[in-house]
Amino acid sequence: MSKEFDYTNLKHVTSVDQSDRKVPYNLRQSGPTKVEMLISTRVRKSPYWHLSMQAGCWRATVYNRIYHPRGYVKPEDGGAMVEYDAIVNHVTMWNVAVERQIQVKGPEAEKFVDYVITRDATKISPMRARYVILCNAYGGVLNDPILLRISKDEFWFSLSDSDIGLYLQGVNADGRFNCTIEEIDACPVQIQGPKSKALMKDLLGDQVDLENMPFYGLAEVKVAGRSCVISQSGFSGEAGYEIYLRDATLYADDMWNAVLEVGKKHQLMVIAPAHHRRIQAGILSWGQDMDQQHNPYQCNLGYQVSLSGKGEWNKTSDYVGKAALEKMGKELKDGKKPYALQLVGLELGGKPIDDYAPDFWLISHESGGDPVGFITSPWWHPEKKTNIAMGYVPFDGTLNANGFPKGKVGTKYKVHLPEKYSDTPGKPVDAVIVDIPFKESFNANTREVSKG
C-alpha cells in the first residue's frame, strides 16, 4: 500500500521535479496568513482606486506595483460566486488600471516591437490588437500582454504583472531602434458579460459600428467627452470590451460615472477581475500559471512561437529568445523532454472551491506517494458541478494534433486540498486531465487556446 502525503507537514516540498528551474516555485503549504497590508506610497493608487472603494471593494492585492481590487461581494453575502453570476448573466465593470500601458512610438516602433515579441508585428494592422508574449534569451515567458497598435508608428503594451516597461527601455538603452518607450497615463476598465454590447451601444451612440467591430478591433471614441480607445477584448470568456481612458489621472471620475449611469438599465455590477471565468476559458495569469522560467511550450503557448512556417504570427526575423525556443521545438519534435512539468487542465473532486487559493496545492500520482506536481488556478465550475483547475504535472511527451505539448487526457491523479475543501480531511481527492478550455468562450480565439 503506497503512503499518503501528509498535508499537515509544512516543510517545503522537494519531491516535485523542478530541476529545470533556477528558483523553484515555493511549494510550502501554509494556508491563509492574516496580516495587515501596509498602505504606502511605494505602491500606487490607480486613478480608479477611490471609485472602487465607493463601489464596495473590501480586499485588494498588489499587481504591477498598484493596488488591485480583488473582491466586492463579501463571503457572508455570497462572495465571488455572486460576481460570477453577474458576469455570465448580465454585465460587469472591472478596475484594471493595473494593466499599465507602455507606449512604443517612433519611425522604428514596429521594428522594435517585432524584435521583443514572438509573433510577427508587421502583420498587426493599425487599430487592431493581439495577445502576444515576450520571452527572454532563455525562452522564458516574461509577459503576456495585449498589444494595441494605435497607428503605423505607435503601439501600447497593456501589461500583465511584471516590470516589462523597464525591460523594454533596457532593450533599447543604446538607442539601436529609433523610437521612444514610456509609460503613459492611459488606464483601462473592462466591460464584460452578455449585455456588454448593449451597454456599449448606449454609452457610445453612433461613434462606432459595434456590430461590425472585429475581435481585437480598436476604435477612438469619446466617453463623457473624454478621449478613449476601446478594444473588443477582455480577460474572460464572455463578450466584452476594454475602455482605455487617456489622461486617466484627470478624468477617471467622468468616464467611470458615465458607465455606471448607462449601466443601470443593464444590471451593471462592479466586480473584481473574473478569475473563475478566465480559468474556465483557459486564459493564463502571468505569475500564477507561468513565469519567466516557464517556456511557451510547457504552458500551452507554443502556438505563439514561430516555427512551423504557418500562421499569421510566423516570421523569419530575429527576436529575443528565438534560438532557445527553436532548440526546444526541435527537441520536442525529436521526442525529447526539454523540461520537467507540463501545464494541464484538471477536473477534481472536493467541496466547491469558491475563492482564490493561497497556496500551490499539491498533486500526486493516482497510486499515491509524494507530490509530483501542483495546482496553479483552481475554482468551482457551476455548470459542470465540479472543481476545475490548471496545474503542472510531469511531462510525458504527449503532443497534440498541431505538434504542441499537452497532457494526456484521461490520466488520473490525486490532489491534496486543504481541509476547507476536502471531502475527508487528510485524504486527497481524485483528479483527471481534461481538455482546456473547460467552457467555450464567446470569442473562440479569446486567447487562441487550442484543444488537444
Buried (B, 14 or more C-beta within 10 A) or exposed (E): EEEBBEBEEEEEBEBBBBEBBEEBBEBEBEEEEEEEEEEEEEBBBBBBBBBBBBBBBEEBBBBBEBBBBBBBBEEEEEBBBBBBBBBBEBBBBBBBBBBBBBBBBBEBBBBBBBBBBBBBBEBBEEBBBBBBBBBBEBBBBBBBBBBBBBEEBBBBBBBBBBBBBEBBBEBBEEEEBEBBBEBBEBBBBBBBBBBBBBBBBBBBEEBBEBEEBEBBBBBEBEBBEBBBBBBBBBBBBBBBBBBBBBBBEEBBBBBBEBBBEBBEEBBBBBBBBBBBBBBBBBBBBBBBBBBBBBBBBBBBBBBBBBBBEEBEBBBEEEBBBBEBBBEBBEBBEEEEBBBBBBBBBBBBBBBBBBBBBEBBBBBBBBEEBBBBBBBBBBBBBBEEEBBBBBBBBBBEEBBBEBEBBBBEBEBEBBBBBBEEBBEEEEEBBBBBBBBBBBBEBBBEEBBBBBEB
